[in-house]
Structures are given as structure tokens and as C-alpha cells.
Amino acid sequence: MSAHERRAHRAILGGLFLGALAGVGANALAGALPQLKGPLETLIDGAAYPVGQVFLRMLFLVIVPLVFASLAAGVARLGDLSRLGRIGALTMGLFFLTTAFSVALGLAVMGFFQPGVGFDEASRRALMESFGGDAARFQPAAGPGSLRALVTAVLDSVLPRNILAAVADMRMLPLILFALLFGSALTALPEERRGRMTGWLDSLSDAMVAIVGFAMRLAPVAVFCLIFTVTARFGFGLLAKLAFYVVLVFGCYLLQLLVFYPFLVKSLAGLSGRLFMRRTVPVIVTAFSTSSSNATLPTTMRVAETELGVRPAIAGFVCPLGATINMNGTALFEGAVVLFVAQVFGIPLSLPQQALVVLLCVLSAVGTAGIPGGSIPLLMGVMAQVGVPPDGIALILGADRLLDMGRTVINVEGDLAAAVCVEAFEARREAA
Ligand code: ASP
């Protein structure tokens, strides 16, 4: 990493800390002096929010061309489709194992410490009253009735009739599938014509990476603004009520981040865990401040290629797929919430039921959109399936913005860990 890049990383981290500090300070000040509430709102809506949004939107802007170009070029360059199948199977295996481990970790910690048992009744009623309305908003639409409707819904989510309509809605799975098909089709073209197309796709993705570079120049200020917007408005009083739950979930995140992923990359890819963490700081900060795997994706891909030495063909495949379906932090959080709410309501969950929770959380993490709060509607569905009242989500909604920032970090770090491992497997295979 060059001195310039190190300085840039430090500036982004500085923005994060200063933004959090300023936001918490402003929050406390407005709490003590109510006449400051109005000016603070104006400052947030008129300055902090728009600056944060410019950064976020520049990142969102490049996702569709970037994912399409890098994935299609990557697949075309892999050459033979059996190699794609092998990398695909390896990636999916890693995604599945890490996600299942994460839910099990969340369940084990919550089961052991039981933060919901004996939860103060007055707090429970107050939380349900304050956030019950928000919970109703997240209620998933009534599920499809007939088998035909269900099959059509699944088909629509992966293989739409109209790729442009799917892309216009930022639906990632159809985009990924289309790029895979496109890249595979290119492998059947004569060498010269394929080369022309992959050259064009490379230029397109390089240009998108350059736009991300522009956005990253804004990052220190934008990250300050994003964090300030959240913390200046956050109801910190709630944290006291939910302190045990929040501390436990964050403890699990830290275990994942500081122990599990370093262990994984060390044992499967021979990469020092500490180096992995240090090199992925820009991804951690971007995920934490945007709460969105999708918005972080351009940074994730850049870091995978330039900092972790993952070849574009592999990074272009693993990272977009991971941002869409590999959500370790989300799965962990979902398992923890189901158990916490069950404890508060005094609903015992047997071991087979908890095994079902693991399965459902893995599936719903796959379906979760990589946007802030993307997991909440599906999580309510999981709760309903195992007999925990979905409205109980109201208990944790108020503190969720903070937890969302943490779980998004775990989600994207999981994608990077998988990318590093797949790269190492492939490199070893080629060497053999
Ligand atoms: N915010 C998460 C992400 O983008 C999704 C979620 O768990 O709500 O990865």
C-alpha cells in the first residue's frame, strides 16, 4: 500500500470517528437544550444528508455496469465452463458454510446468555408501543397462494423476461445471471471477436472503477456526514434498555471479524489474518457508514483486486454474488433476534426448532437485499415460521440502525474472505 493510500485510509477512518463523536455530542446537546433540536434537524437535512447521499449515489451509480462488465469479462476469460462450474461450486460451498456457522454462533451466544429472559415488562410494553407501527410497515406482503404463483415468483427473481426492467429495479440476481450467460456465450465466439468484446468490457469496468476513485476522494467528508446523520438522530436512550442484547450481537460480530475470518483466510489461503484486516479497512469503513453491501460492492471489488491480489476473473464473480447472497452478519443477527424475541415472550424453542431457524436464516439471508434494513421483512417471515410473533421485531427496531452498520461489515468481509480462499484454491490447482 502506498503512502498516499495509507493517508487516504487514515482520512476516512478519521471521518468515521469524528462523525460519530460530533453526532453523539449533537444528540446529547439537543437532548439537554430542546431549542437546539430545530437547528440540528436543519443541519442534518440541509447539509449532512445531501453530502452523504452524493457519495452513496456515486457508488450505486456504477454497480450495474461494473457488475455486468467484470462478471461477463471474467467468465469469458475463464475460457472453459467446467472451470466456472468448479469456482461456482467452491464459492457457493464457502458461502453456505460461513453463513450457517454465523447463525449457529448467534443462536449459541443468545442461548447461553439469554438476554431476553426476565426482560423488563415496562420496557417491553414501551418498545412495542413505539415501534409497533414501524414493524407493521415491514410486514411482508401476503405470500403467493398457489404452487404456480410461487414458482413464478422464484423464476421472476432470477430469470426475468426483461433484463432492463430487472436492472432498473436494481435486482442483482437477474443481472448476475445475465452476465454469466453473456460471458459463457462469449466463450463460444471465435477468439478474435471474443477478444474485442472482453477488451471493451475491461475498459468499461476500468472506467467504473475510476468513478469509484472519484467518489472515494469524497469519502472522508461523506463518511463523516453519513455517521453524523445516524448518530445525531439516534435514540440512545433505547440502547440502555437493549444494552445486553446489543452488546452480545456486537460481541458476535467482533468474534466473526477478528477471529473467524482471520482463521479462515489463514487456514484456507495462507494469508495472514492481520494483513487481511489491515488491507480491508476501506471496505470496513464504507460498509459501516453506508449499511449497504450493494453500495460497498465497488469498493469491495477494488480492494479484492488491488489489495488482496484476487484476479479480476475471480473477484468479478465472487464479490457481486457475495454482495447479493452471502450475508453472514445478517444471518447471525437474524438467529439472534429470533431467539431474543422468543425469550422476551417466554416462547421455548426446542433444538429441532433451532435447527429449523438455522436453515431459514441461511435461506432468508440469501434473499436479503444488500440495502439498509434489507433483512427485516424476511426476518419477520422466519419468526412467523417458528411460532415467534413477528410483531416482536418492534422490540429491536429502534436500535437496529446501529446493528445494521455492524452486520453489513460482517457481510462484506465474508465476501472478501471467500474471494481470497477461492483465489488461493485456484492458484494452487494451477500450480499443481
Ligand atoms: N444492510 C445489510 C446489507 O446491506 C442487509 C441487512 O441485513 O439488512 O448487507
Residues whose N, C-alpha, C, O or C-beta is under 5 A from the ligand:
A	BS01	LIG	S291 S292 S293 N294 T330 A369 G370 I371 P372 G373 G374 S375 I376 D404 T408 N411
